[in-house]
Amino acid sequence: MTTPAPLPPAPPQLSPDDFRQRAQLIEAEVANVIVGQRDLVRQVVVTLLAGGNALLEGVPGLAKTTLVRTLADVIDCSFSRIQFTPDLMPADIIGTTLISEDEQGRKAFRFEPGPIFANMVLADEINRATPKTQSALLEAMQERTVSVAKTIHQLDKPFFVLATQNPLEMEGTYPLPEAQLDRFFFKVNVVFPTAAELVEIAQRTTGARRPQTRHVVNGAMIVEMQELARTVPIASHVLSYAARLITATHPGGKETPAITRQYVRYGASPRGMQALILAGKIMALLDGRFNVAFADLKAAALPTLRHRVVLNFEAQAEGVSSDEVVRGVLEAVKEE
């Protein structure tokens, strides 16, 4: 009787320390190109490690495109950029079926993939395209698949959509509906750089020497980090705190804060709860801990909930922002 060959040793499991070191390397390499914007870089990295998608809102010229392209270089993944315009069609994003002819003259249908088939996709000025075209991203963002002519095409992992929109020029735009906004893991506000940062930007971008980056991780490593993040434990009282934060954004609850009852029309969805917990787990790992704390959820609350809280007319008339509402909720909900 022959003895079966021994199985190859299992690859070593990624440790929390390895996770943190890899994430720090990613942020450090991105910082070689992007000046300042530490919160922006951290929140985009958190979204990537959560396997989610991010919506960036900021005026033109704040290096949103450069950030995504640099991040794709640092993690050694494929990158594509889609400039959204009113005449853009869904087939321009997901691809189309063509008739091809081989050397023997036989014709057959062939699917030509669109720019959505990349690890990192920049949807630039997403609110300039029509709702029909915007909806072409929904399946890819949620299911990581693309359906064309009754055929489902699987997207490669990792897959990350970063969409941008300009808050100033709203004429001729199509605001994203709440259902589509809810599919973005984070909404990140890109702030204008300080005077010192502007000087550094000018020095880096107008000289003969350009900043260089190197590959520090690859796609397989990112997927491994995403899997580890989901194993981080969360205590029942911290989980309950997250649930109370979500319910406090709904105006009809018994313990709803006054600011919510006054200014909110609809609150965050269960998908917001999932994003809040997962972001808290990643922030705990980035802080060197293997458990979620209240502070992790508070740090993730603004980018997680600001686009999931729908304000009413009174809030718009008084100039109350969703950030103010979320901060009010954080103050009202006590840690227990």
N, C-alpha and C positions, 0 to 999 in steps of 0.2 A: 504494500500500500504506500503510495507516494505521499509525501508531506507537502501540503500546499505552500506555495511561495509566500513568504511574509509580505504583508501589505506595506506599502511605503509609509513612512512616518507622516503623521498629520502636520500640516504647516502650523507654525506657532501662532497662537491667537493674539490678535492685536490687543495691547494693554492700554489702559487709560493714559499712561504716561506717553506711550507712542502716539496716541491720538492727539494729545496736546502738543507734542513736539512737531508733528506734521502740520497741524493747524498754524502754529507759530511760524513755521517755515513759509507756508503759503502767504500769510499776512506780511512777513518781512520782505518777501520777494515782490509782492504787489506794491509795497511801500517804496521800493526803488524807483517806481514809475509814477505812482499816484502820491501827490503831496498832501499831507494832512488827511482829512476825511477818515479818521480812524473808526468812528462809529459806522460810517457807510461801509467800509471794507469788512468790519466785523460782522455786520448784519447780512451782507451778501454772502460771506463765508458760512455763516450759520445756516442760511437758506440752502446753500449748496450741500452742506453736510446733512441737512434734514431731508434732502431729496425733493425740495419744493421749488417754487418759482417766485421771483421777486418783481415788484413793480416799483420803478424809480421815478420820482417826480422832482423835477428841477429845471431851472432855466437852461437854455443852450450854452455850451461851452464849459461845462463843469466836469468833463472827462468821463461821462457815463459810458460812452462807447469804448474809450481807452481802457477803462476798468475791466470791462468784460473781455476784451481782447487780451489784455495782460493776464487775467485770471486763467483764460484758456491756455495761454502759453505756459504758465507756471505749472498747471496740472497736466500738461501734455495731452490735451483733448482737442478734438475737431471743433471748429468755430464757424458760424455763419451769421451774417447780418442781413436783416430784412428791413428795408426802408418802407414804412407803411404810408401809402398815398390813397386818395379817394378812388383811383382807378385800379387798385390792386385787387386781384381776384383770388379766391381760395386755391385754385390750381397753381397759382404762382408761389404758394407757400408749401402745400403738401405734395405737389407733383401732379403728373397727369399720365394717362395711358396713350401711347403712341403706336402706330402701325410700322413695324420694322420688316425689312426684307433681307433674307440671308443670301449667300453666294449662289444657291440653287434657284433663287427667285421665289422662294416660299415666304409668304407673308404671315405675320403673327403679331398679336398685341404684346407690347412691352411697356412695363411701368418705368417711367423716368422720375426718380425721387426728386423732391423739391428741397429747398434749403432747411426745412424743418428736420431733415435727417442729419443731425449733427449733435455732438454732446452738449454744446453750449450755443444757444440761439439768442441773438439780440433782436428783439422786436422794437425797432426804433420808432418813436412817436406812434404808438399803437392806436391812439384815439383819432388818428387822421383817416383811418380806413373805415369802410362801411361795416355795420354790424354783421353782415353775411361773411365778410372776410375775417373779422375778429373772431367769429365763432369757429373758424377753421383751426384755431389753436386749442380749443377747449378739450377735444379728445386727447390730443397729444399731451397737454398739461396734466390732465387728470389720470388717463389710462396708460399713458406712455405707448400709445398705438396710433396708427393712421389707417383709416378705412377708405379704400378707393376701389370702386367697381366691385363691391361685395367681397373684396379681399382685405384682410387685416394685416398690416405690416407692423412688426414690432420695432420700436426704436431702441437704439443701443443705450446701455447704461455706462456712465451716469447721463442723465438728461436734465437740462436746466434751461428754463426760459427766463430771460431778464427783459422786461418790457419797460419802455420809458415813455413819459408824457410831459409836455411843457405846460405848466400851470398858467402861463401868461396869454398865449395866443389860443383862444378858445373858439374863434370864428372858423366855421367850416370843419369842426371836429364832431366826433360821435362819442359822447361819454360812455365809458364802459358800464354795462348793467351790473346790478348787485350780484347776480349769479356768477358773472365772470370775475368780478373783483374778489369774490369769496374763494376763488381757486388760486389766488396768489397767497403764498405762505406769509410773506412780509410785504408791506408797503413802506418804502424808505424815502424820506424827504432828504434831498441832496442840498446841503446848505452852501452858501457862498463862502469862498475861502477868505481868511484874514489877510491883512496887508503883508505880513511877514510871509505867509504862504504864497501870495501872489508873486513876491520877489523870488522865492524859490522855484516856482513854476516857470517864471521867465528865464531863470538861469539854466534850468534843465532843458527847456524846449527851444531856446533861441541860440544855443551855442553849437559848436562843431561836434561835441561829444554827446551822444544820446544814451539815456539809461538802458542798461541791458538786464535781462532776467534769465533765469535758468530753470530747467524742469526740476521740481523738488518732489512731486508725486505724479502718479499716473491715474488713469480712470479706474483701474482695478483697486488701487489703494483708496480712492474716494468711496467706492462702493463698500469696501471693508469698513471704513469709518462710519458710513451711514448705518451699517448693520450693528456696529458696536453701540452707536448712540441710542438705539432702541432698547438696548438691554439695561440701561441705567435705571435703577429702582427709584420709585417715588413713594414717599410715605402717604398713608391714607389721609392725614390731616392736611398735607400740602395739596393733595389731589382735590380734597374738598374745598380748599381755598380757591383753587383754579375754577372749580365749578361755580362757586359763589361770585367770582369775578364776572364770569360769563352771564349768569342770570341777572347780575346787577346792571347789565347793559340793556335789559329789556324793560320797557316802561310799565308793563302790566304786573310785575311781581309784587308780592306783599312787602318785601324788604328792599324795594328798589330805592336808590338814593334820589333825592329831590332833583338833582341836576339831570338825571336820566328821565324822570317823569316830565320835566319841563321841556327838554330839548331833543329827545330821541324819538324817532318814529319806529324803527326796527333795531333790534339788538344783534349781537354776534350769533353765528350759527354753531352747531356742534363741530363743524370743521375748524372754527376758531379755537375751540377747546383743544382739539387735537394738535393744532399748530402751537398753541401756548405751551402745552406739556412737552412736545418734542423740542421746541426751542429752549425750554428750561433745562432739559437733559443735556443738550449740547453746550449751553452756557456753563453748566456745572462741570462738564469735562474740561472745558477751556480754562476753568478756574482751578483745575487740579483736584476736583472732588468727584466721587462716584455716587452722589445722591443729590436730589433736587432740593433746593432751599427756596424759601419765600422770595428772597432777593432775586433769584433767577427768573421767576415768573414775573416779578415787577419790572425787571430789565427788558423782558420780552413783550410786555403788555402793549406799549405804544405801537411798534411796527406790526404787531399781530392783529390789533383790534381797530386801528384808526380807519381802515378801509372797510371794516365789517360793521361799523356803527353808522346807521343811516339817520341823519338829522332831519328834523321837521322844519317847517317854514319859519317858526319863531326863532330857531337857532340861526338860520340863514339871515333873517332880518336883523338880528342883534349882533351878527358877526361872531358867533360862538363856533369854534372849530371842534372837530371830533377829538383832537388831542386834548383839549380842555375837558371834554366830557370824560375821556378815559382817565385823565389825571384825577378828576373828581371821584370817579369810581374807585380808583386805587386808594384814595384818602378815606372813602366811606366804608370800604370792606375791610374789616379787621382780621388780623392773623389769629387763628384759633387752633 
